[in-house]
């Protein structure tokens, strides 16, 4: 049996693809099970057999589950690293709720996977339930498959762990040999450098810094679901429309304030500076909560980096266009206290910044991947797929980072000579990324995105991907 995660806003894409596969007789309806959450996507998934996670929780409430004993058992049987702190919604609840929710989640997936299950398809890893399902899947030998954008075109790769590892890509990349690299393999690098394409997620309305009509429409849809659709007591994802609306409004108003004070906040680029680039990450997002959990407090991370920079080196901290309004004026003011930290506007061209830099320092951003293609050192503090190219500087402590910066700061340092066959390896890695990724956009199907995400061509390509994985 194959199980699909129909909990979050990628559910409509999953449901459309499942129907395609059933109609084409790739899989039978009896071999498919959807995991749903309370009333979320209830109407859309009604033609499928589903197991409702929160209804399972209701049944557990009727029993006599010893939460403390179960916590001990789970602690002994599974790797529980970052299991609470990763979840932006669960951490808003009290301790007793969090412990019960975690225990129930493990019990649910143990019950689910303790059958003849071969594959479990889920979204990108972003919440406690993702980490728990992965741990349980390993115990029962279920293939745990999640989806991520590659930053190359609009392609999507799969991961079979919770560390953003692209397993199919890595399997092919391990076979690298110079005689396998040809001139055509360098073309994607040249194309990317000369014609960079904005990541598709940046087109999502949620990342906008101005009021859009879709926000108002979405508010009333959420209002109806939250107040008139009997929101389940364990449902963490159906959010209060006022809470979400106020959050968005504050972000937009703060963005306008920042734009008014733009020249006082952000500094001009000085090409004579010796600097590293640090891109601010969107928050709260899996890029920090899951992939770089020790650097969730970006302000502290930036200040710590500044402490180990040589006196003649600066840290250019570039604001993220989609995050504008997320950071307070106090956030900027604190960073500006340090003479070797420069705040760089979201309006500046990231490629130009990287080209003139000593390299990039990031948590799990694809900026580090761009850095590789521009032949600039990429220092990475978190987990991200392109670490597996073997061409990044993955550091695990500030002591490691200090030594790495000293090395990169040497006048005679060149990345293309530091790494043997750097250009050929990068070309082959991107070739492997292209050959082992799929031509579809895996994204949420919200009001502003569903038209492109649920296009017939996108659904077909996604269906082909699943077909390839289960055949």
CORZIPE-V282443 format. One record per residue. PHI is phi in degrees with one decimal (NA if undefined). BURIAL is 1 if it has 9 or more other ideal C-beta (glycine too) atoms within 8 Angstrom, else 0. D_CENTER is the distance of its C-alpha to the mean C-alpha in whole Angstrom. Layout:
# CORZIPE-V282443
PHI BURIAL D_CENTER
PHI BURIAL D_CENTER
This chain:
# CORZIPE-V282443
NA 1 28
-114.6 1 24
-113.3 1 22
-120.6 1 19
-81.0 1 17
-111.7 1 18
-85.0 1 17
-101.7 0 14
-77.5 0 14
-87.4 1 14
-53.0 1 17
-58.7 1 19
-67.3 1 18
-58.9 1 18
-62.1 1 22
-62.9 1 23
-66.6 1 22
-60.1 1 24
-62.5 1 27
-59.1 1 27
-67.6 1 27
-69.5 1 30
-62.2 0 32
-86.2 0 32
60.2 0 33
-75.4 1 30
-132.8 1 29
-96.9 0 32
-59.5 0 31
-71.9 0 32
-96.7 0 30
-119.1 1 27
-133.7 1 25
-100.8 1 23
-101.7 1 21
-114.2 1 22
-137.6 1 21
58.1 1 25
-97.4 1 25
-67.7 1 22
55.4 1 22
-63.7 0 26
-67.0 0 28
-65.6 0 25
-101.6 1 25
-64.7 0 29
-81.8 0 30
-108.9 1 28
-75.7 0 29
-130.8 1 26
-113.8 1 26
-88.2 1 25
-59.1 1 23
-75.4 1 25
-69.3 0 28
-63.3 1 28
-61.1 1 28
-59.2 0 31
-65.9 0 33
-65.4 1 32
-60.9 0 33
-76.4 0 36
-87.9 0 36
-118.9 0 37
-79.2 1 34
-84.9 0 34
-62.1 1 31
-62.5 0 32
-68.2 0 33
-67.3 1 30
-61.4 1 28
-62.5 0 30
-61.5 0 30
-62.2 1 26
-61.8 0 26
-80.2 0 28
-94.0 0 27
-131.5 1 23
-85.3 0 21
-105.0 0 20
-55.0 0 18
63.4 1 16
-67.0 1 16
-91.4 1 17
-64.0 1 16
-72.0 1 12
-100.7 1 13
-64.8 0 13
-96.2 1 16
-62.8 1 18
-68.6 1 19
-82.9 0 21
-93.3 1 23
-73.3 0 26
-60.0 0 26
-62.1 0 28
-62.4 0 26
-59.7 1 23
-65.8 1 25
-63.9 1 26
-60.8 1 23
-64.8 1 22
-60.1 1 25
-61.1 1 25
-64.2 1 22
-63.0 1 23
-62.3 1 26
-62.3 1 25
-71.3 1 23
-65.1 1 26
-65.2 0 28
-71.5 1 26
-84.8 1 25
-81.7 0 29
-143.3 0 30
-87.8 0 30
-103.4 1 26
-103.6 0 25
-134.3 1 21
-129.1 1 19
-99.6 1 16
-134.3 1 13
-83.2 1 10
-61.5 0 6
-70.1 1 7
-143.7 1 7
-137.6 1 11
-55.8 1 14
-64.2 1 15
-66.5 1 12
-66.1 1 14
-66.7 1 17
-62.1 1 17
-66.4 1 16
-60.7 1 19
-70.2 1 21
-61.4 1 21
-63.2 0 21
-62.8 1 25
-103.1 1 26
57.1 0 25
-98.6 1 22
-72.6 1 20
-104.3 1 16
-118.7 1 14
-124.3 1 11
-124.8 1 10
-142.5 1 7
-70.1 1 9
-102.0 1 11
78.7 0 12
-105.4 1 15
61.9 0 17
-114.8 0 15
-92.4 1 15
-125.7 1 12
-114.7 1 12
-108.1 1 12
-128.2 1 12
-114.2 1 14
-143.2 0 13
-115.4 1 10
-117.9 0 10
64.9 1 8
-83.4 1 12
-95.5 1 13
-60.9 1 16
-66.9 1 18
-63.4 1 18
-64.9 1 19
-59.9 0 22
-75.0 1 23
-65.4 1 22
-62.4 0 25
-90.8 0 27
-54.5 0 27
-153.2 0 31
-55.7 0 32
-72.7 0 35
-89.2 0 32
-93.0 1 30
-122.2 0 32
-60.2 0 32
-63.3 0 30
-69.4 1 27
-83.4 1 27
-60.7 0 27
-59.2 1 23
-66.8 1 23
-62.2 0 26
-65.6 0 25
-65.6 1 21
-65.9 1 23
-83.6 0 26
-135.6 0 24
-63.1 0 20
-110.1 0 18
-65.6 0 16
-56.1 0 12
-62.1 1 13
-64.4 1 11
-72.1 1 13
-84.5 0 16
-64.4 1 15
-60.2 1 17
-60.0 0 15
-92.4 1 14
-74.7 0 18
-112.8 1 21
-133.7 0 24
-71.5 0 25
-123.8 0 24
-58.4 0 27
-62.6 1 24
-65.3 1 23
-67.9 0 26
-60.4 1 26
-64.2 1 23
-58.4 1 25
-70.0 1 28
-65.2 1 26
-65.0 1 24
-57.9 1 27
-62.6 1 29
-67.9 1 26
-74.9 1 26
-102.2 0 30
-121.9 0 32
-114.9 1 30
52.3 0 30
-59.4 1 27
-72.1 1 27
-64.9 0 27
-98.3 1 24
-78.6 1 22
-95.2 0 19
-96.8 1 17
-83.8 1 20
-91.2 0 20
-59.6 0 24
-62.6 1 24
-71.1 0 26
-60.2 0 23
-69.1 1 20
-63.5 1 23
-64.8 0 24
-58.9 0 21
-65.9 1 20
-63.6 1 24
-61.5 1 24
-63.3 1 21
-66.0 1 23
-64.9 1 26
-67.0 1 25
-63.3 1 23
-65.8 1 27
-62.6 1 28
-64.1 1 26
-65.2 0 27
-65.6 0 31
-101.8 1 31
-48.0 1 29
-71.1 0 31
-84.1 0 32
-88.3 1 28
-94.5 0 27
-108.0 0 29
-77.5 0 30
-77.8 1 29
-116.3 0 32
-66.3 0 32
-83.8 0 35
-69.7 1 32
-96.8 0 31
-146.4 1 27
-110.0 1 23
-102.4 1 20
-118.8 1 18
-84.0 1 15
-67.2 1 14
-97.2 1 11
-65.8 1 10
-145.8 1 11
-78.9 0 10
-143.6 1 7
-62.9 1 5
-57.7 1 5
-109.3 1 8
-60.8 1 9
-103.0 1 8
-89.8 1 8
-147.0 1 11
-65.9 1 12
-89.5 0 16
-127.8 1 15
-63.0 1 14
-82.9 0 17
-64.8 1 16
-60.7 1 20
-63.8 0 21
-61.1 1 19
-62.4 1 21
-64.1 1 24
-63.3 1 24
-63.2 1 23
-61.6 1 26
-69.5 0 28
-108.5 1 28
-76.5 1 28
-60.0 0 32
-59.6 0 34
-91.3 0 34
-123.7 1 30
-115.2 1 28
-110.8 1 24
-87.6 1 23
-95.0 1 21
-97.3 1 19
-67.5 1 18
-89.2 1 15
-54.8 1 17
-74.4 0 14
-95.6 1 15
-56.9 1 18
100.6 1 20
-74.8 1 18
-97.5 0 20
-79.8 0 23
-62.8 1 26
-64.6 0 27
-59.6 1 24
-64.5 1 25
-60.9 0 28
-63.7 1 27
-67.8 1 26
-72.9 1 29
-69.2 0 31
-96.3 0 30
-65.2 0 32
-99.9 1 30
-112.1 1 27
-117.8 1 26
-86.3 1 24
-111.9 1 24
-63.5 1 23
-63.8 1 20
-76.0 0 23
-71.6 1 24
-78.7 0 23
-62.6 1 20
-61.7 1 22
-64.9 0 25
-60.4 1 24
-65.7 1 22
-57.1 0 25
-95.1 0 28
-96.8 1 26
-84.4 1 26
149.9 1 22
-119.0 1 19
-124.8 1 18
-144.1 1 14
-86.1 1 11
-154.7 1 8
-79.1 1 9
-74.2 1 10
-58.3 1 13
-64.7 1 14
-70.6 1 14
-60.8 1 17
-59.4 1 19
-60.1 1 20
-71.0 1 21
-93.7 1 23
61.7 0 24
-119.0 1 23
-56.6 1 22
-118.2 1 19
-94.2 1 18
-122.9 1 15
-95.4 1 15
-119.8 1 12
-97.9 1 10
-156.7 1 9
-55.0 1 11
-75.2 1 13
-57.3 1 15
-73.7 1 17
-71.4 1 19
74.6 0 21
-111.8 1 21
-100.2 1 19
-106.8 1 20
-84.5 0 18
-111.0 1 20
-114.3 0 20
-158.2 0 22
-70.7 1 24
-66.5 0 27
-60.3 1 25
-63.0 1 23
-60.8 1 27
-65.6 0 28
-64.9 1 26
-62.2 1 26
-58.5 1 30
-67.1 0 30
-71.4 1 28
-82.7 1 30
-66.4 0 33
-60.7 0 35
-92.7 0 36
-73.2 1 32
-137.8 0 31
-65.5 1 27
-72.2 0 29
-103.2 0 32
-66.2 0 30
-94.9 1 28
-63.2 0 30
56.6 0 30
-52.7 1 27
-65.1 1 27
-67.1 1 28
-63.5 1 25
-64.3 1 22
-59.4 1 24
-71.1 1 24
-62.6 1 20
-67.2 1 20
-62.0 1 22
-63.4 1 21
-63.8 1 17
-70.0 1 19
-71.5 0 21
-116.1 1 19
-127.2 1 16
-128.2 1 17
-86.9 0 18
-148.6 1 17
-99.5 1 14
-96.9 1 12
-153.9 1 11
-66.8 1 13
-105.8 1 16
-98.3 1 18
-55.1 1 21
-89.3 0 20
-116.8 1 17
-64.4 1 19
-61.4 0 22
-85.6 1 20
-70.1 1 17
-99.1 1 21
-60.6 0 23
-56.5 0 25
-66.3 0 24
-67.2 1 20
-63.1 1 21
-61.8 1 24
-65.4 1 21
-65.3 1 19
-61.0 1 22
-63.4 1 23
-61.1 1 20
-62.7 1 20
-56.7 1 24
-63.8 0 23
-81.5 1 22
-102.4 1 24
-66.5 0 27
